[in-house]
Amino acid sequence: MERPRPVGLRRHHTSAGRGNRMSLIDRIRTETAILRYDFWLEMRGVNGPRRRDLRRELRANLSEATADIGATRALFGIGSPKELAYAATETDPSRPRWSQGSIWAGAVFLILALWMALTSLTVIQTAEAAGVASPVSVHPFPWWGTTFTAQSSPGTLEAGVTAPWQLIVGPLLTFLLVAQPWRRLRSRQPLSVAD
């Protein structure tokens, strides 16, 4: 006689002899693959609802394959999420690349901010090494229109940067050049082929 099971517990049987519930590690690996797939779909220019459908389809396929052959073999079976995203979609030349523009603009902002900080430190160290008691203002290359000031006196050190417009213009131009928002303005009429 079989003992009664507590309510809510079910037995799972698969052809692989393992339960069809994924372990925490398998679930993390699967979700990581799905996130990477979604990232490459976004880089490919796929819109939100279509990406959601493709993610849902991949998740269902991976769950089914995991139940049959295990998570490791299922994940190896899909190959690279990047290649899978490229195989599943076509590039839409009329869609702006907002995500790519944001990523590159952020990278340019970080580079410019670091460069500006290093330039400020150089101005401060130069003023301190020269022992100048009055404020020093410089306009170093390539920071046109930006003034770096430093003043060093016994016990105090003052520094400032005014009008760092490059931190706004650089990332903005990068965003516009990479995202190409003017793609929306192109007509969607197919080109006619002359006989």
Secondary structure, 3 states (H helix, E strand, C coil): CCCCCCCCCCCCCCCCCCCCCCCHHHHHHHHHHHHHHHHHHHHHCCCHHHHHHHHHHHHHHHHHHHHHHCHHHHHHHHCCHHHHHHHHCCCCCCCCCHHHHHHHHHHHHHHHHHHHHHHHHHHHHHHHHHCCCCCEEECCCCCCCCEEEEEEECCEEEEEEECCCHHHHHHHHHHHHHHCHHHHHCCCCCCCCCC
